[in-house]
Amino acid sequence: MSGGVLGDDLEQTGRELPKVSYICGGCGREQKLDKDAVIRCMHCSHRIFYKRREKKLLQYLAR
């Protein structure tokens, strides 16, 4: 049993993490980035991204 990093476990199982969709703060284009990606827009080289909101309603029970 390995006490390794999460990435090591993913390589062994063969699964890939899903890419998350972000919107560039400079040009407004959508980009999909994975966990280890460089945070830089490929089109305008801007480094500020906004995470896209979910379209479905998220409701939580708060106590």
C-alpha positions, 0 to 999 in steps of 0.5 A: 500500500502506498502512502503517495500523492493523489496523482500517483493513485490516479495513474494506477487506476487509469482515471483522469480528473475532469477539467473545470471550466473557467472564464478569462478575466481579460478576454472573456473566453472560456477555457478548461483547465485541469489540476496541474495546468498553468493559470494563464490564458492561451489567447491573451496571457491574462492570469485572472480566471473566474469559475463558471457557475453551476446552472442547476440550483444548489440548495443546502440545509443550514442549521 
